[in-house]
């Protein structure tokens, strides 16, 4: 895995040495993403520069160095990711007359772009990637992101200059990047625990949406130097909603046995593609269905024991490490586990703002960071089980939302809306659960409204952020599928496009990259995703068993006792932390005088929640954790600005 950064000026004003040095400094901020090599390319006359940091996975020789030029000299590419099907693409391109000097996927990607053009080339690629491509003929920069959003790509304006990079810390290195806090985006953090694309914590900065290509030239950079996203310059080469709708219209009609065979075959192929590397490869193993599936497929296709890694928690009633060890033992993996104490986990908390460099409040970021560090001690690439829940109806919250929506549909709409308005007047109290939570969903016009309430932290986050207006997201839609498919499909689509990309994949990317580890997710192969979308619902949920079909596949590799078990998740004891070792830290960040001085949060809203939590009321830890993650991030950002000499 790698990191990329770059600059496109609205007017070329820097000499070649200054331009290259600035881009190089932006790239160096991402050294943890690519500790093996460093590269910079610039064209001062065009006002463009690309920087790259390399974590060598394929072709460890200098022939994989980036930024890389195409064979015809037209394109320069800085690329973060892996094209898993590069070998058949290379073979096809060789028949078309292309010659290759090394065996990196970067060289293959460039040749594909030369042969077919950017969007058609990306449509042929099976992989995870973020791309910055300079077209010397058209004098045009193209930024692109993979279908699912596995690899991040930020862009924004530093004065009238476009800056971009794999993480915000690269953008911060530009001396003109002094963009303030986007309070509307902060409201989304309070609702969701993360900020979904295209929004970003900074004004005049954005995240490129998955499956999109953004084309910009110098004139467009000058015109777009305001606060608005250049939507007209974006092209979608893959759209999850449209692809799901197409798959739903062509439902799988085979038998359960045929579906099991097909999924087994799809997963084996996806895993095999992701095992290709010139460095050691392992697997994150929690003991749950998804990671056990990946480990099973890996071991079935490996002639040597697969390296597996898991984290255990001392004094925890939710420790899954023993099950992971049992699964590894049955499969014959070379298993490594590490038991950590509460103090070990808490030691990670101060590192989170620098690790994520955008406020992020999924507390499972802590154990994920620990297991990434553990795995990096033995491998350079680790496969994960991400994506199974969103594709195969794995969350119990889906079942609760469907139950509530079925009940609400029998209530006359005027009465439902009246009840919804009454509940809204109670503000955050609807978070308490039970009847209050059900009433909060009473005004729903569709399954999307019910589900949004299920996944929300703050129910009215804009009321807690001064001057904020909460932007719309996929979760704002009463029916995310726009009348196509069933309510269950609509919820899974909303999670696939938002929660998966901007929470789960962000968490894995930042924690693994902080350890210079590449993480790969075979369940998110787009062929697997589209097959899952074609399946009827009873192959995902049957008789109370979620992820029904994946579990039928897993029964081919593991005994039933290891397959059919309750889902626990990969969380962190935030309540215990905030009542214990982190109490003083939280108190400092939530001090009313500090809140008043910062002028970002409504002091009364935050202080009331903190007080109720300290009095022993349940569930307020989720409200507090995202506020605390912002406060800690803000202190980190201010320190970075001071270090850079910003006013």
N, C-alpha and C positions, 0 to 999 in steps of 0.2 A: 504494500500500500504506500501511498505517497501523499504529498501536499503540493498544491499549486497556488500561485498568486500572480497578480499582474496589474497593469496600468494601461489605460487608453486616454490620452489627453484630448480635450476638445480643440486645442491648438498646440502644435509641437513647440515647446518652449525650453526643454531641457537638452543640454548637450549629451552626447552618447555616454560618457563616463558617469554623469550624474543620474541619468535615467536608469542605467544598468545597476548602479549602486543602490538606488531607491528600491527597485524591484527585488534586488538581492536581499536587502534588509527585510522586505515583506516576506520573502520566501524563508529566510532564516528564522522567522518567528514560528515556522512550522517544522523546525528541525526534528521534533519528536515524531512527526509523521513519516519522515524520511531521513534517517540518520546515516544512510550508506553513500549518498552522493548528492551533489549540489550543482544546479545549472541555471544560467541566466541567458536569455537572448533578448536583444532590443533592436529597434529600428527608430533612431532618433528623428529622422525626417518624417516618419509617420506618427511619432509620439506614442509608440506602443512598446511594451516590454512584458515578457513572460518569465516567471521564475518557477523552479521546480526543486522539490526535495524528494529523494528516492529511497524507498524501502525495497531492496532488491528481492523479487520473488521469482520472476521468470527472466532468463538470460542475465546472469549475474555479471556479465562482462561489460566493458565500456560501450558495447554496441547497443545497450539499452538506455544510454544516457539521454536525458531530456533537459530542456525542450529539444524536440526532434523535428527535422525538416523532412518533407515528403521527397520522394525520389526525383520528382520533376521540379523541386524548388519552389512550388507555389505556396505550400502551407507550412506553417510552424505550429507545433502542437505541444501543450503541457497537459498532462493527463494523469488523473488519480483513479486507479481502479484496476479491474481485471476483465478481459474479454475471454470468457471461458471456452467459447467455440472458435478460438483463433486458429486452431489447426485446420479444420475443414475450410474456413475462410481463406487461409493462406494457400491451401491446395487449389481452391477455385481460382484465386487471383493469379497463381503461377500459370495456370492454363490460359489465362488472358494476357500473359506476357510480362507480368510483374516479377522482378528479381529481388531477393532479400539478402542482406548482408549478415544479419543475426537471426535469433529466433525469439524475439520479444513480441508480445501482442501489440505493443505500441506501433511497431513498424507495420504490422498487418492492418491496424486501424487506419493509419495514414494512407496506405495503398487502397483500402476500401473506399475512403473518402475521395481519393483521386479518381477511382473507377466509377463510383456510383453517385457521388455527391454526399453531403453530410447526413441529411435526414434519412435517405434510403440506406446508407451504410449503417447508421445506428439501428434502424429497424431490423437489420440482419444480425446484429450483435446480441449475444446472450451474455449478460454480465452486469457488473456494478461499476459505475464510473461518474466522474465529473470531468468536463473537458473545457479547455480554453483553446480555440483554434483561430489563428490569424491567417487570413486569405490575402496574400500580397497582390494578387491581380485586382480584386475587388476593394482592397483597402478596408476590410471588414473583419470585425471580431465576432466570433460565435461562441457563446457559452451554452453548454448542454449538460443534462443530468439524466441518469438512468431511469428506467420505467418506474421503479418502486420508490426511489429516493434513498438508496443505501449509502451513497456518497454525497456529502454536503457541498454546497456552492453558494457563497454569499457574494452580493455585489451591491455597490452603492456609490455615492458621490462624495469626494473629498474636494470641496470647492467646486470647480467645474471639470474635475477629472474623474473618470470612472475608475474605481478600484474594485478588485475582486479577489477572492481567495477561498480556500477550503475551510478556514475558520476566521472568526472576527479578529483574532489577534494579528492576522496579516494586514487587515485593513487599518488597524490601529497604528501600524508603523508609518503610515503616510502622514506627514506633518500637517496636512490640511484637513485630515479627518477629525473633526471636532463636533460630530453630530450628537445631539442631545438624546434624551430618552423619549421614545415613542410611548406615550401614556396609554394610547389605545391598545397597543400590543401588550402592554403590562396588564391590562384588564383580561386579556386572553390567558396570560400566565396564571392569574388568580383562578380563572375558571377551570383550566385544563391541566395545570402543572407544567406546561411547556408553551412555547409560542409557535404556532403552526405556520408553515409557508403559505403565502409569500411574505408574511410579516416578520419583523425583526425588532429587537429591543431598541435599536437606534432609529432615529428619524433619518430619512433619505438613504436608507439601507434596506435590503430585502434578501430573501432566500429564493433561489430559482426553484420553481415547482418541478416535481418529478415528471419525466416524460416530455420535457419542454426543451426547445432550443431558442435562445435569445440572440438575435442578430443586431449588431450596433456598429455604426461608423462614427467618425469624429463629429459630423454634423448632428447626429442623433444624440451623442453624448452631450453636446452643448445645449440642445433643446430639452434634454431630459434632466438637466442639472437641478430641477426643482424637486418637489417631494413625491411626484407621481411615478408609478412604475410604468415602464415603456411597454404596455400590454400589446400595442399594435406590432411590436417587433418580435413577438413570441410565436413560435410554431409548435404545435403538439404533434409529435410523431407516434405517441401512444397515449391513450386516455383510458384510465381505469373504468370510469362509468360506462363509456361506450363499449369497451371490450366486455365488461360484465353483461351488459344488455345483450350483446351479440351471443354470448355463451348461454344466457338464459333462454334465448330464442331458439337455440339448438341444443336442448337438454340431452344429457347422456341417457340412453334408453336401454342399455344392456342390463344384464343380471347383476346381482351383488357380487357373485364370483368374478364376473368379467370386470367389474369396477375395481375390485381388490387387485386383480392381476394388473390392470392398467395403472393404478396408483403405485403399486410396487415397482413396476417398470419405469414409470416417470421419475420416481424418487431415486431409484438406483442410478439412472442416467444423470440426474441433477447432482447427486453426491459425487459420482465419478468425475464429472467435469471439474468440480471444485476441489478435488484431491490432487489436481495437476499443479506441481510447483517444483522449483529447484531448491527448496528449503524444507525443513521438517514441518509436517502437518499433523494437527491433533483435533480434539473436539471438546467443547464445553458440555459437561454431562451433569444435569441436575437430578436425573432420575425420573423426570416427567415424560409424558408421551412423546413430545416433539424431539427433545434432545436424545432420547433413547432410540427413536427411529433413525436419526442421523447416525448415531454411533453404530447401530446395527448394520446399516447400509455400508458404512465405511469398513467395518470389520469383515463383512461378507465379501468385500472386493479387495482386501489387503492380504498379502502373503505373510505379513508380520503384525504383531500386536499394535493396535492403534493407541496412541497416547491420549488418554482422557483425563480431564481435570474437573474437580469440584471443590466447593467451599463448604465447610461445616461451621456451625455456630455453637460455641460453648454455652451451656445453661439455657438452651432454647428448646421449647416444645414443638417447634416447627422445623426441625433440622431434617433435611432430605439427604444429607451426605451418606447415611447408611444404605439407603435405597440405591443411590448412584453407585456406591461401591458394589452392591449386589448385582446390579445390571452389568457393570464393567466386568465383574468376575464371571458371570454367565457367558458374556460375549467373548471373553479372553483378551480384553483390553489391558494395556499397561497403564494402570490407574494411579493418579496422584491426587491426594486430598490434603487440604489444609484446614485445621480447625482454628478459628479466630475468636478472640474475646471481644467483648463490647468495646474495650479500649482500642483494640486493633481497628475496629470499624470506625470509631469516632475519630481516630487519627486521620482518616481520609477526608472528613468533613471540611477542614480548612483548605484543602487542596481543590475542592470542587469548583470555585469560581474560575480559577486559572485553567482547570481541565476542560470546562465547558465554554467559557468566556461569553456565554449568553445565559441569563438566569434560567435554570432548569430544576424542577422540583419533584421528579420521580425519585423517591428515596431509595429505590432498588439500584440507583446509580452506585451506591456504596458497595454492596456485595459484588456488583458487576465489575467494578474497578479492581476489587481484590482478586477475583478469579482470573481477570485478564493478566494481572501481574504474575499470578501463579503459573499460568499457561506459558507466558513469555520466557519463563525459566527453562522450558523444554522444547518449545516449538516457535516458529515464526508466523504460522498460519493456524487458525482455529476455526472449525465449523461450528455453527450454532443452530438451534432449533427455532429461531424466530419465524413467525408467520403462521404457524399452525392454528392458533386460536382464531385469527381473523379470517382464515380461509375455511375452517371446518367447524365453526360454531362452538368454540371452546370455552367461552366465558359464561359463567352463571348469570351475569348481569343481562345477557341476551334473553334468557328464559324469564327473568323477572320483568323485563320491559315488555315482552310479548304478553305475559299474563296480565299486566296492568293495562295495556292497550286494548286487549280483548274486553276487559271489564269496562273500561271507559267508553268504548264504542256503544254500549247499551244505555249510556246516560245521554239525555237530550243535549244538543250542542249549547243552547242558551244557559242551561244549568251548569254544564261543564265550564264554560267560560266565566260564569259568575264565581264558581268555586275557585277557579284559577286566579282570578283577580283578588279574591280574599286571601288566598295563600301567598300571593306575591307581596301583599302588604305586610306579611310577617317577616319578610327579608330572609336572613340567614337561618332562621329557626327551622325552616323546612329541611335543613340538613340533618335534623335529629333522627330521621327515619320514621318507620311506622306510618300511621295515618297522616301525619304532617307531610311526609314525603309523597304519599299517594295524592294528597290534595294539591301539591305543587305541580303535579302532572295533569291535573283535571282540565286545564284549559288547552290541552294538546289538540292540534289539528292533524296530527299524523304520528307515525311511529318515531320519526326523527325528533319530535318535541319531547316525547316520553324518554327516549334514549339520552337526549342531551341532559335532561335532569338527572338521569342515572349516573352519568360520568362527570357531572360538574362538581367542583369543589365549592368556590364561592358561587352562590346563586345569582347575585347581583354585583358582579365584580366592579363595574364602573362606579358604583356608589362608594367604593373603598379607595378609588384612585382619583385624585383631584384633576378635574378637567378632562376626564376620559370619556370616550364613547366607544363601546365595545364593537369591533368590526364583525362582519359576518364571516362564517366559516361553513364547511360542509355540515357541521352540527347545527347550524341555524335553519336548515331546510326541513320542513315538515315531512317531506318524502325525498330523501337523497337520490333515489332511483327514478324519480319523476314518473311514477306510474308504472314502471316496468319491474317485474319481479315481485317477491313477497316481502313483508316487513322484515323477516330475518335477513334476507339478502341486503336490504337497505342499511341495516345496522352494520353488517359486516363490511359493506362498501365504505361507510363513513369512517370506520376504524382503519380500514386498509389505506385509505387516502390521507388520513390525518394522524391518528394515534400511532399507527405502525411506523409511518415515515418520520414523524417529528418527535415522537417520544422513544419508542423502542429502538429504532435504528439509529437515532441520534445518540442515545445512551450507549449503545454498543460501539458505535464509531468512535466517540470521544474517549471512552474508557480504554478501549483496545489501542487506539492510536497514541494515547498518553504513555502506553507501555511499549510502543513500536511493534504492535502485534496486528496482523491482518485478520479480520473476522469475515467469514463467508456464510451465507444463509441459503442453503439449497432448497428449503421449502418455498423460498420466494423466487425461484426460477419462474419466469413468466409462463412457461408451458405448464408447470404445476398449478400456478394460480388460475389460469384459464380453464384447466381441467376441473379444478375444484369448483369454479363458478358454474360449470355445466351440470354438476351433480344435483339430483333431487335432495330435498331437505332431509328425508328420512335416512339418507346415507351419512348425514352429519349429526343428527340428533335422533336417537331411537330409544324409547323406553327410559328416558332419563339419562342415557349414556351420551355424553358429548364426544365430538370427534370420533364418531362411530367407525367410519371407514378407515382412518389411519390406525385405529386400534385393531381392526381386523388384519391389517398388514403387519402390525407389530407382533401379533400372535404367532406369526411365522418364525419369529426370531427369539421371542421371550415367552416364558410361561405365563399363564393367565394371571397369576398372583402378582406379577410385576406389571401387568398391563392395566388391569382394572383396579384403580385406586383413586382416592379423592385428590382433587387439584389443590395445591397449597400456594403456588406462586413463588416469587423470588423477591421478597420484601425486606423491610427493615423495621425494627421496633421504635418508630419515631416517638410515640407517646412516652415510652420508657426513657428514651434519650432526653426529651425535653423536661421530664420530671426529675432527671438525674444529672448526669455529667454535663449535659448541654444547657442546663437551666440558666446558669450565669451568662453564657454566651448569648442565649436567646434574649434574656432580659436586657442586655446592653443594646442589642440591635433593635429591640422593640420599645426602648425607653421613650416615653412621650415627648421629652425634650428633643430627642434626636429626630423623631418623626416630624415634629413641628419645624425644626430647623431645615430638614431635607425638603419639606413641602411637597412630597410626592403622594403619600398616603393621607387619607382622612384619619386623623389621629383617633377620633372617637370610635370609628369602626374597628380599627385594629386593636386598640386598647381593650375594647369590650370583649373581643374574642379571647385575647390573652388572659384577661381576668377570669372569664368563665372556664377556660382550660385549667387555670391554676386552682380554681375551686373544685375541680374534679369532674366537671361535665365531660361526657364522651364526645368523640369524633372531631373535636376542634383542632386536633393536631394537623389535619390536612390543610385547613385554612392557614395555619401558622407556618407550616413548612414552606409554602410557596412565597409567603411574605419574607421569611427569613432568607431564603435563597436569593431573592432580589436584593435584600439589604446587604447580604454578604457580597454579592456580585457588584453592587454599586460601590462599595468600599474598595473592591479590587480595581474597578474601572477608574475610579478617582485616583488611586495610587499609580496606575499605569499612565494616566494623563500627566500627573505631577512629575513622574520620572522622565517623560518625554518633553517636559518643559512647556506643556500647554497652559494657557492662562486660566 
